[in-house]
Structures are given as structure tokens and as C-alpha cells.
Amino acid sequence: MSQPSLARLHDAHKHFGKIAALDGFSFEVNRGELVALLGPNGAGKSTAISLLLGLQRPDRGSAVLFGDEPQSIDARRRIGVMMQETNLPAVMRPRELIAQVASYYPHPYEVSAVIARLALESLADRPYGKLSGGQKRQVQFAMAIVGRPELLFLDEPTVGLDIHAREALWRVVRELIHEGCSILLTTHYIEEAEALANRVAVLTHGRQVAAGTVDEIRAHVSNKSILCRTKLAADEIRSWPEVLQLSEESGRQCMVTKEAEAVLRRLLGADATVRDIEVRRAGLAQAFTEITSSNSTSSGSLQ
């Protein structure tokens, strides 16, 4: 028997005036997985999270958190939250902020252990208001995980982080999943979802337009890229009907095609000296762009 989902929206509708933020959206997060919720600005991602956190109620449909209403205190004590926009007291120190959040939970991590895990020792006792934007995001992440949550909401967690801080956060996210935490992630960095997610749901104008594993989402795009070093002239390659686009990438020709096998046969037949051949399938970013573009409409929406 399958376990019940930790968080679920069913046929959720939410309007702000005449604008539909969510229009019959159904979605769930199961135990032990990281689900990425993707969509362009105004797709309804933040509204969906607000319903699951109990910050708003659906106009129609349902929002359930650990089998209960999201407003339930017991349910809320089982989650951690890192929102995209957060206002915290500028005079408090990160150590104090993290300790304050830890006090709300029955079995939190040790504050010092979280600070060490995220390498925040050098800024733990500085006023929060004196920190850079990236440092503030790291402190907010520490506050989100210190309660030892079963379900963690991460809304654009790496905005403002440099590459090293982003990679460090990714490492801790993977560790949390291994330790049994489930995560709902929204991000504008498609490579972030590609690197971390077990499942992806794509939201446009308040409706789900695609869902599945990263590989299943990629399969929405049939294009592949063939890279190689060849003596063939670019104009000759462009004349091949199977080649949709040709460019140069790091000294190699890059051919975009829906018929990779046919292009490879033609390439090998025309140039026996061709080398450094690489075939790439479409990435999640390309699939996301094509899915959201094909489902774009003129209807209004809110994030």
C-alpha cells in the first residue's frame, strides 16, 4: 500500500479579482523525494506554495499538509520554509535567529551543528543587517532546516548566491534527502532542477502543463545536438535537410536535428576524418522553454 503524500493540492483554484493565479491545479509531494515546481514569472508557483503553507486558502479545491489542513500547528511543526522574500530583524545575529526558529520545533538540530554544516561560523555573530544578500540567503536556509523538518519548502533558494555557495547548498540538499527529508523546490535556475529533482512539474497560467521525471520532461523535445570536428564546409552541412540549425561551439560544429541517426550516417559518409563526435539530447532548459512557449496564452496570471 502506497504511503499518503506529505503535501497535496487537488483541483485548486485561486483568483485575485479577475485574475486566475491557479486554475484547477493538482500536485503532490511524496516522502523521500525532491519535487521541482517550474514555471515562468506569473505561472502560479508562489500561490501554490502559499496554499500549502496555509498562508492563503483556495477558492475551490483542497490543500492538505500531512493529512490535515495547512493551518494546523501540528502540521506546521513538521515543515521548514525558505521563502524568496523574507524580512528579518537587522539587529539580531544569525546565531540568535537560528536558535529562535529551533525553539519552535520538538526535535531540532543543534544550532551550532547547523552553523558548522553550512560553514557560517564567520558570520554567525554579526548583525543580520550587515550581511550581504547571499549571506542572508545562507542564514535563511539554516533557519529553514534547523527544525529537522520532514518537508522543506525552498522558494528560489540560491538567488544571490555565488557558484561556491550554490554548490554547497546543493550538497546539503542532497544530504537532507538522503536523511529522509522531502523537498518542494521552486527555482528559475533550470540546471538546479535538473541536478536535484526526482520529479518536475511545469506550471503555466495556473495550470499544470507537464509533469514527470527529468528524463520524461526532456522527452517532450525531440531535437538532439551533434557536435564534431569536420573538414566539411558549414554551407554544405546547412544544406542537409535533416539539419535544423548549425553553429560553432568550442571549435566544433554543432548540428541541431530531429534525425540524429540520419545526420550521423551522412556525416560519416561525407568525411572519413570526422572526429570528437558527441550526441546530446535536449536539456531540461530547452524542454521547459518549448513546453511553456507552446502553452502560452494571453490570459492574465499572478505568481
BALOBA-1460 file (C-alpha; in Angstrom, 3 decimals):
// residues 303
<rec num="1" residu="m" x="0.000" y="0.000" z="0.000"/>
<rec num="2" residu="s" x="1.435" y="3.361" z="-1.029"/>
<rec num="3" residu="q" x="2.095" y="5.966" z="1.618"/>
<rec num="4" residu="p" x="-0.058" y="9.096" z="1.620"/>
<rec num="5" residu="s" x="1.502" y="12.235" z="0.177"/>
<rec num="6" residu="l" x="3.037" y="14.758" z="2.571"/>
<rec num="7" residu="a" x="1.534" y="17.751" z="0.783"/>
<rec num="8" residu="r" x="-1.182" y="17.852" z="-1.837"/>
<rec num="9" residu="l" x="-3.217" y="20.297" z="-3.861"/>
<rec num="10" residu="h" x="-6.308" y="18.908" z="-5.575"/>
<rec num="11" residu="d" x="-8.143" y="20.889" z="-8.257"/>
<rec num="12" residu="a" x="-7.002" y="24.095" z="-6.561"/>
<rec num="13" residu="h" x="-8.432" y="27.387" z="-7.818"/>
<rec num="14" residu="k" x="-7.316" y="30.785" z="-6.597"/>
<rec num="15" residu="h" x="-8.381" y="34.131" z="-8.025"/>
<rec num="16" residu="f" x="-7.249" y="37.649" z="-7.231"/>
<rec num="17" residu="g" x="-10.023" y="39.775" z="-8.625"/>
<rec num="18" residu="k" x="-10.497" y="38.719" z="-12.239"/>
<rec num="19" residu="i" x="-7.036" y="37.175" z="-12.478"/>
<rec num="20" residu="a" x="-6.653" y="33.404" z="-12.053"/>
<rec num="21" residu="a" x="-3.489" y="32.560" z="-10.142"/>
<rec num="22" residu="l" x="-4.364" y="28.846" z="-10.045"/>
<rec num="23" residu="d" x="-6.895" y="27.250" z="-12.352"/>
<rec num="24" residu="g" x="-7.566" y="23.667" z="-11.299"/>
<rec num="25" residu="f" x="-4.015" y="22.784" z="-10.243"/>
<rec num="26" residu="s" x="-3.368" y="19.336" z="-8.729"/>
<rec num="27" residu="f" x="0.023" y="18.441" z="-7.312"/>
<rec num="28" residu="e" x="1.644" y="16.402" z="-4.533"/>
<rec num="29" residu="v" x="4.927" y="15.796" z="-2.759"/>
<rec num="30" residu="n" x="5.667" y="12.259" z="-1.597"/>
<rec num="31" residu="r" x="8.022" y="11.055" z="1.078"/>
<rec num="32" residu="g" x="11.704" y="10.911" z="0.204"/>
<rec num="33" residu="e" x="11.643" y="12.950" z="-2.992"/>
<rec num="34" residu="l" x="12.613" y="16.382" z="-4.222"/>
<rec num="35" residu="v" x="9.971" y="17.860" z="-6.499"/>
<rec num="36" residu="a" x="10.775" y="20.935" z="-8.572"/>
<rec num="37" residu="l" x="7.896" y="23.249" z="-9.416"/>
<rec num="38" residu="l" x="8.848" y="25.217" z="-12.517"/>
<rec num="39" residu="g" x="7.129" y="27.935" z="-14.462"/>
<rec num="40" residu="p" x="7.651" y="31.432" z="-15.870"/>
<rec num="41" residu="n" x="7.005" y="34.515" z="-13.765"/>
<rec num="42" residu="g" x="3.307" y="34.715" z="-13.010"/>
<rec num="43" residu="a" x="2.716" y="30.984" z="-13.517"/>
<rec num="44" residu="g" x="1.228" y="30.448" z="-10.041"/>
<rec num="45" residu="k" x="4.167" y="28.833" z="-8.232"/>
<rec num="46" residu="s" x="4.193" y="31.140" z="-5.219"/>
<rec num="47" residu="t" x="0.413" y="30.931" z="-4.920"/>
<rec num="48" residu="a" x="0.621" y="27.132" z="-4.851"/>
<rec num="49" residu="i" x="3.190" y="27.269" z="-2.051"/>
<rec num="50" residu="s" x="1.096" y="29.801" z="-0.130"/>
<rec num="51" residu="l" x="-1.873" y="27.412" z="-0.194"/>
<rec num="52" residu="l" x="0.234" y="24.501" z="1.052"/>
<rec num="53" residu="l" x="1.680" y="26.673" z="3.836"/>
<rec num="54" residu="g" x="-1.771" y="27.834" z="4.906"/>
<rec num="55" residu="l" x="-0.987" y="31.469" z="4.148"/>
<rec num="56" residu="q" x="-3.985" y="31.542" z="1.805"/>
<rec num="57" residu="r" x="-6.968" y="29.281" z="1.235"/>
<rec num="58" residu="p" x="-8.103" y="28.001" z="-2.162"/>
<rec num="59" residu="d" x="-11.302" y="29.444" z="-3.581"/>
<rec num="60" residu="r" x="-12.167" y="25.934" z="-4.711"/>
<rec num="61" residu="g" x="-10.473" y="22.570" z="-4.366"/>
<rec num="62" residu="s" x="-8.307" y="21.496" z="-1.444"/>
<rec num="63" residu="a" x="-4.876" y="21.922" z="0.136"/>
<rec num="64" residu="v" x="-3.646" y="19.208" z="2.513"/>
<rec num="65" residu="l" x="-0.470" y="19.099" z="4.606"/>
<rec num="66" residu="f" x="0.355" y="15.826" z="6.381"/>
<rec num="67" residu="g" x="-3.268" y="14.771" z="6.025"/>
<rec num="68" residu="d" x="-4.519" y="17.882" z="7.794"/>
<rec num="69" residu="e" x="-5.340" y="21.495" z="6.978"/>
<rec num="70" residu="p" x="-2.184" y="23.536" z="6.292"/>
<rec num="71" residu="q" x="-3.148" y="25.892" z="9.128"/>
<rec num="72" residu="s" x="-2.728" y="23.039" z="11.644"/>
<rec num="73" residu="i" x="0.017" y="23.742" z="14.197"/>
<rec num="74" residu="d" x="0.974" y="20.057" z="14.283"/>
<rec num="75" residu="a" x="1.431" y="20.035" z="10.515"/>
<rec num="76" residu="r" x="3.438" y="23.244" z="10.551"/>
<rec num="77" residu="r" x="5.850" y="21.827" z="13.130"/>
<rec num="78" residu="r" x="6.849" y="19.214" z="10.559"/>
<rec num="79" residu="i" x="7.926" y="21.663" z="7.836"/>
<rec num="80" residu="g" x="10.748" y="24.098" z="7.156"/>
<rec num="81" residu="v" x="10.329" y="27.126" z="4.927"/>
<rec num="82" residu="m" x="12.694" y="29.351" z="2.963"/>
<rec num="83" residu="m" x="10.707" y="31.940" z="1.042"/>
<rec num="84" residu="q" x="12.021" y="34.154" z="-1.734"/>
<rec num="85" residu="e" x="11.339" y="37.367" z="0.188"/>
<rec num="86" residu="t" x="11.957" y="37.499" z="3.930"/>
<rec num="87" residu="n" x="12.215" y="40.418" z="6.340"/>
<rec num="88" residu="l" x="14.223" y="39.691" z="9.482"/>
<rec num="89" residu="p" x="15.365" y="41.998" z="12.314"/>
<rec num="90" residu="a" x="18.555" y="43.711" z="11.191"/>
<rec num="91" residu="v" x="19.990" y="43.917" z="14.729"/>
<rec num="92" residu="m" x="19.682" y="40.212" z="15.515"/>
<rec num="93" residu="r" x="22.608" y="37.891" z="14.896"/>
<rec num="94" residu="p" x="22.305" y="34.783" z="12.688"/>
<rec num="95" residu="r" x="23.009" y="32.551" z="15.694"/>
<rec num="96" residu="e" x="20.085" y="34.157" z="17.537"/>
<rec num="97" residu="l" x="17.767" y="33.893" z="14.551"/>
<rec num="98" residu="i" x="18.564" y="30.226" z="14.010"/>
<rec num="99" residu="a" x="18.137" y="29.481" z="17.730"/>
<rec num="100" residu="q" x="14.789" y="31.254" z="17.783"/>
<rec num="101" residu="v" x="13.467" y="29.094" z="14.948"/>
<rec num="102" residu="a" x="14.869" y="25.950" z="16.565"/>
<rec num="103" residu="s" x="12.851" y="26.693" z="19.710"/>
<rec num="104" residu="y" x="9.601" y="26.236" z="17.761"/>
<rec num="105" residu="y" x="10.310" y="22.583" z="16.975"/>
<rec num="106" residu="p" x="10.155" y="19.486" z="19.199"/>
<rec num="107" residu="h" x="13.369" y="17.836" z="17.939"/>
<rec num="108" residu="p" x="15.559" y="20.414" z="16.178"/>
<rec num="109" residu="y" x="19.160" y="20.063" z="15.131"/>
<rec num="110" residu="e" x="21.757" y="21.655" z="17.391"/>
<rec num="111" residu="v" x="22.193" y="25.290" z="16.356"/>
<rec num="112" residu="s" x="25.977" y="25.026" z="16.409"/>
<rec num="113" residu="a" x="25.808" y="21.904" z="14.236"/>
<rec num="114" residu="v" x="23.737" y="23.694" z="11.586"/>
<rec num="115" residu="i" x="26.113" y="26.673" z="11.628"/>
<rec num="116" residu="a" x="29.063" y="24.333" z="11.144"/>
<rec num="117" residu="r" x="27.276" y="22.321" z="8.446"/>
<rec num="118" residu="l" x="26.709" y="25.452" z="6.379"/>
<rec num="119" residu="a" x="30.117" y="26.996" z="7.223"/>
<rec num="120" residu="l" x="28.514" y="30.073" z="8.779"/>
<rec num="121" residu="e" x="30.898" y="30.445" z="11.731"/>
<rec num="122" residu="s" x="32.485" y="33.652" z="10.419"/>
<rec num="123" residu="l" x="29.164" y="35.499" z="10.204"/>
<rec num="124" residu="a" x="27.093" y="33.811" z="12.928"/>
<rec num="125" residu="d" x="27.625" y="36.647" z="15.433"/>
<rec num="126" residu="r" x="27.453" y="39.630" z="13.071"/>
<rec num="127" residu="p" x="24.278" y="41.741" z="12.850"/>
<rec num="128" residu="y" x="21.992" y="40.274" z="10.201"/>
<rec num="129" residu="g" x="21.526" y="43.709" z="8.631"/>
<rec num="130" residu="k" x="25.284" y="43.932" z="7.932"/>
<rec num="131" residu="l" x="25.330" y="40.760" z="5.822"/>
<rec num="132" residu="s" x="25.377" y="40.645" z="2.030"/>
<rec num="133" residu="g" x="22.366" y="39.390" z="0.125"/>
<rec num="134" residu="g" x="23.972" y="35.997" z="-0.460"/>
<rec num="135" residu="q" x="24.957" y="35.645" z="3.196"/>
<rec num="136" residu="k" x="21.394" y="36.446" z="4.249"/>
<rec num="137" residu="r" x="20.126" y="33.651" z="1.974"/>
<rec num="138" residu="q" x="22.519" y="31.221" z="3.641"/>
<rec num="139" residu="v" x="21.211" y="32.240" z="7.072"/>
<rec num="140" residu="q" x="17.624" y="31.825" z="5.854"/>
<rec num="141" residu="f" x="18.479" y="28.329" z="4.628"/>
<rec num="142" residu="a" x="19.925" y="27.496" z="8.053"/>
<rec num="143" residu="m" x="16.708" y="28.728" z="9.679"/>
<rec num="144" residu="a" x="14.667" y="26.548" z="7.301"/>
<rec num="145" residu="i" x="16.498" y="23.314" z="8.126"/>
<rec num="146" residu="v" x="17.290" y="23.724" z="11.853"/>
<rec num="147" residu="g" x="13.909" y="22.313" z="12.913"/>
<rec num="148" residu="r" x="14.760" y="18.938" z="11.340"/>
<rec num="149" residu="p" x="11.736" y="19.190" z="9.008"/>
<rec num="150" residu="e" x="10.106" y="16.237" z="7.299"/>
<rec num="151" residu="l" x="9.133" y="18.511" z="4.414"/>
<rec num="152" residu="l" x="11.185" y="21.507" z="3.326"/>
<rec num="153" residu="f" x="9.846" y="24.319" z="1.121"/>
<rec num="154" residu="l" x="12.594" y="26.103" z="-0.817"/>
<rec num="155" residu="d" x="11.399" y="29.075" z="-2.872"/>
<rec num="156" residu="e" x="14.238" y="30.280" z="-5.127"/>
<rec num="157" residu="p" x="16.857" y="29.292" z="-2.511"/>
<rec num="158" residu="t" x="20.025" y="30.146" z="-4.442"/>
<rec num="159" residu="v" x="19.129" y="33.626" z="-5.710"/>
<rec num="160" residu="g" x="22.052" y="35.905" z="-4.856"/>
<rec num="161" residu="l" x="24.493" y="33.075" z="-4.091"/>
<rec num="162" residu="d" x="27.845" y="32.759" z="-5.846"/>
<rec num="163" residu="i" x="28.728" y="29.464" z="-7.516"/>
<rec num="164" residu="h" x="30.584" y="28.084" z="-4.490"/>
<rec num="165" residu="a" x="27.756" y="28.885" z="-2.062"/>
<rec num="166" residu="r" x="25.241" y="27.436" z="-4.516"/>
<rec num="167" residu="e" x="27.176" y="24.185" z="-4.807"/>
<rec num="168" residu="a" x="27.459" y="23.990" z="-1.009"/>
<rec num="169" residu="l" x="23.691" y="24.428" z="-0.660"/>
<rec num="170" residu="w" x="23.104" y="21.720" z="-3.291"/>
<rec num="171" residu="r" x="25.341" y="19.371" z="-1.302"/>
<rec num="172" residu="v" x="23.340" y="19.915" z="1.881"/>
<rec num="173" residu="v" x="20.055" y="19.476" z="-0.010"/>
<rec num="174" residu="r" x="21.248" y="16.090" z="-1.283"/>
<rec num="175" residu="e" x="22.281" y="15.133" z="2.253"/>
<rec num="176" residu="l" x="18.865" y="16.106" z="3.614"/>
<rec num="177" residu="i" x="17.119" y="13.939" z="1.021"/>
<rec num="178" residu="h" x="19.401" y="11.044" z="1.990"/>
<rec num="179" residu="e" x="18.474" y="11.636" z="5.639"/>
<rec num="180" residu="g" x="14.764" y="11.319" z="4.812"/>
<rec num="181" residu="c" x="13.666" y="14.917" z="4.269"/>
<rec num="182" residu="s" x="11.319" y="15.639" z="1.348"/>
<rec num="183" residu="i" x="11.670" y="18.917" z="-0.538"/>
<rec num="184" residu="l" x="9.499" y="21.137" z="-2.702"/>
<rec num="185" residu="l" x="11.724" y="23.427" z="-4.758"/>
<rec num="186" residu="t" x="10.863" y="26.378" z="-6.947"/>
<rec num="187" residu="t" x="13.707" y="27.843" z="-8.962"/>
<rec num="188" residu="h" x="14.452" y="29.933" z="-12.034"/>
<rec num="189" residu="y" x="17.751" y="28.059" z="-12.433"/>
<rec num="190" residu="i" x="16.706" y="25.152" z="-14.647"/>
<rec num="191" residu="e" x="20.063" y="23.427" z="-14.126"/>
<rec num="192" residu="e" x="19.260" y="23.374" z="-10.418"/>
<rec num="193" residu="a" x="16.106" y="21.341" z="-11.006"/>
<rec num="194" residu="e" x="17.960" y="19.150" z="-13.498"/>
<rec num="195" residu="a" x="20.671" y="18.386" z="-10.938"/>
<rec num="196" residu="l" x="18.472" y="17.815" z="-7.885"/>
<rec num="197" residu="a" x="14.902" y="16.834" z="-8.732"/>
<rec num="198" residu="n" x="13.310" y="13.390" z="-8.708"/>
<rec num="199" residu="r" x="10.203" y="14.835" z="-10.328"/>
<rec num="200" residu="v" x="9.340" y="18.048" z="-12.130"/>
<rec num="201" residu="a" x="6.008" y="19.787" z="-12.610"/>
<rec num="202" residu="v" x="5.692" y="22.664" z="-15.067"/>
<rec num="203" residu="l" x="3.053" y="25.279" z="-14.332"/>
<rec num="204" residu="t" x="1.783" y="27.896" z="-16.789"/>
<rec num="205" residu="h" x="-1.098" y="30.298" z="-16.184"/>
<rec num="206" residu="g" x="-2.146" y="28.392" z="-13.099"/>
<rec num="207" residu="r" x="-2.371" y="25.026" z="-14.870"/>
<rec num="208" residu="q" x="-0.016" y="22.060" z="-14.937"/>
<rec num="209" residu="v" x="1.201" y="21.555" z="-18.500"/>
<rec num="210" residu="a" x="3.802" y="18.821" z="-17.939"/>
<rec num="211" residu="a" x="4.923" y="16.522" z="-15.128"/>
<rec num="212" residu="g" x="7.285" y="13.609" z="-14.680"/>
<rec num="213" residu="t" x="10.929" y="12.775" z="-14.145"/>
<rec num="214" residu="v" x="13.601" y="14.991" z="-15.665"/>
<rec num="215" residu="d" x="14.046" y="12.438" z="-18.474"/>
<rec num="216" residu="e" x="10.308" y="12.365" z="-19.128"/>
<rec num="217" residu="i" x="10.189" y="16.161" z="-19.369"/>
<rec num="218" residu="r" x="13.183" y="16.151" z="-21.707"/>
<rec num="219" residu="a" x="11.327" y="13.689" z="-23.940"/>
<rec num="220" residu="h" x="8.893" y="16.481" z="-24.839"/>
<rec num="221" residu="v" x="11.662" y="17.779" z="-27.111"/>
<rec num="222" residu="s" x="12.772" y="15.520" z="-29.937"/>
<rec num="223" residu="n" x="15.730" y="17.666" z="-31.027"/>
<rec num="224" residu="k" x="19.278" y="16.433" z="-30.464"/>
<rec num="225" residu="s" x="22.605" y="18.182" z="-30.936"/>
<rec num="226" residu="i" x="25.535" y="16.570" z="-32.741"/>
<rec num="227" residu="l" x="28.952" y="18.090" z="-32.103"/>
<rec num="228" residu="c" x="32.058" y="17.159" z="-34.086"/>
<rec num="229" residu="r" x="35.244" y="18.376" z="-35.735"/>
<rec num="230" residu="t" x="34.910" y="18.051" z="-39.506"/>
<rec num="231" residu="k" x="36.536" y="19.346" z="-42.660"/>
<rec num="232" residu="l" x="33.128" y="19.818" z="-44.280"/>
<rec num="233" residu="a" x="32.146" y="23.385" z="-45.095"/>
<rec num="234" residu="a" x="29.420" y="24.930" z="-42.978"/>
<rec num="235" residu="d" x="27.332" y="25.748" z="-46.069"/>
<rec num="236" residu="e" x="27.348" y="22.081" z="-47.097"/>
<rec num="237" residu="i" x="26.134" y="20.943" z="-43.681"/>
<rec num="238" residu="r" x="23.420" y="23.608" z="-43.671"/>
<rec num="239" residu="s" x="22.154" y="22.255" z="-46.979"/>
<rec num="240" residu="w" x="21.315" y="18.889" z="-45.427"/>
<rec num="241" residu="p" x="17.529" y="18.766" z="-44.956"/>
<rec num="242" residu="e" x="17.841" y="16.975" z="-41.587"/>
<rec num="243" residu="v" x="19.921" y="19.807" z="-40.061"/>
<rec num="244" residu="l" x="17.670" y="22.409" z="-38.469"/>
<rec num="245" residu="q" x="20.394" y="24.679" z="-37.126"/>
<rec num="246" residu="l" x="24.174" y="24.903" z="-37.301"/>
<rec num="247" residu="s" x="26.562" y="26.776" z="-35.022"/>
<rec num="248" residu="e" x="30.092" y="26.535" z="-33.696"/>
<rec num="249" residu="e" x="30.839" y="25.541" z="-30.117"/>
<rec num="250" residu="s" x="34.416" y="25.448" z="-28.764"/>
<rec num="251" residu="g" x="35.842" y="24.781" z="-32.211"/>
<rec num="252" residu="r" x="33.326" y="22.071" z="-33.077"/>
<rec num="253" residu="q" x="30.362" y="22.224" z="-35.422"/>
<rec num="254" residu="c" x="27.051" y="21.847" z="-33.567"/>
<rec num="255" residu="m" x="24.120" y="20.483" z="-35.599"/>
<rec num="256" residu="v" x="20.593" y="20.521" z="-34.212"/>
<rec num="257" residu="t" x="18.358" y="17.822" z="-35.677"/>
<rec num="258" residu="k" x="15.336" y="15.634" z="-35.064"/>
<rec num="259" residu="e" x="17.005" y="12.830" z="-37.079"/>
<rec num="260" residu="a" x="20.328" y="12.251" z="-35.336"/>
<rec num="261" residu="e" x="20.956" y="8.812" z="-36.858"/>
<rec num="262" residu="a" x="20.445" y="10.060" z="-40.412"/>
<rec num="263" residu="v" x="22.769" y="13.031" z="-39.838"/>
<rec num="264" residu="l" x="25.435" y="10.784" z="-38.349"/>
<rec num="265" residu="r" x="25.287" y="8.428" z="-41.355"/>
<rec num="266" residu="r" x="25.552" y="11.368" z="-43.762"/>
<rec num="267" residu="l" x="28.391" y="12.899" z="-41.732"/>
<rec num="268" residu="l" x="30.457" y="9.709" z="-41.600"/>
<rec num="269" residu="g" x="29.876" y="9.098" z="-45.308"/>
<rec num="270" residu="a" x="30.955" y="12.601" z="-46.310"/>
<rec num="271" residu="d" x="34.000" y="12.940" z="-44.057"/>
<rec num="272" residu="a" x="36.036" y="9.857" z="-43.115"/>
<rec num="273" residu="t" x="38.264" y="12.025" z="-40.900"/>
<rec num="274" residu="v" x="35.458" y="13.376" z="-38.698"/>
<rec num="275" residu="r" x="36.369" y="13.185" z="-35.004"/>
<rec num="276" residu="d" x="35.327" y="14.205" z="-31.485"/>
<rec num="277" residu="i" x="31.706" y="13.251" z="-32.167"/>
<rec num="278" residu="e" x="29.238" y="13.844" z="-29.351"/>
<rec num="279" residu="v" x="25.454" y="13.466" z="-29.395"/>
<rec num="280" residu="r" x="23.434" y="15.416" z="-26.822"/>
<rec num="281" residu="r" x="19.753" y="15.107" z="-26.121"/>
<rec num="282" residu="a" x="17.729" y="18.189" z="-25.249"/>
<rec num="283" residu="g" x="18.318" y="19.564" z="-21.778"/>
<rec num="284" residu="l" x="15.618" y="20.398" z="-19.277"/>
<rec num="285" residu="a" x="16.018" y="24.102" z="-20.073"/>
<rec num="286" residu="q" x="15.150" y="23.568" z="-23.749"/>
<rec num="287" residu="a" x="12.217" y="21.330" z="-22.838"/>
<rec num="288" residu="f" x="10.960" y="23.919" z="-20.347"/>
<rec num="289" residu="t" x="11.173" y="26.679" z="-22.950"/>
<rec num="290" residu="e" x="9.294" y="24.678" z="-25.577"/>
<rec num="291" residu="i" x="6.605" y="23.480" z="-23.158"/>
<rec num="292" residu="t" x="5.892" y="26.906" z="-21.714"/>
<rec num="293" residu="s" x="6.037" y="28.612" z="-25.119"/>
<rec num="294" residu="s" x="3.563" y="26.176" z="-26.652"/>
<rec num="295" residu="n" x="1.197" y="26.683" z="-23.727"/>
<rec num="296" residu="s" x="1.465" y="30.466" z="-23.507"/>
<rec num="297" residu="t" x="-1.775" y="32.374" z="-23.786"/>
<rec num="298" residu="s" x="-2.855" y="35.944" z="-23.398"/>
<rec num="299" residu="s" x="-4.735" y="35.277" z="-20.152"/>
<rec num="300" residu="g" x="-3.597" y="37.146" z="-17.035"/>
<rec num="301" residu="s" x="-1.958" y="35.419" z="-14.101"/>
<rec num="302" residu="l" x="-0.103" y="36.037" z="-10.874"/>
<rec num="303" residu="q" x="2.936" y="34.388" z="-9.467"/>
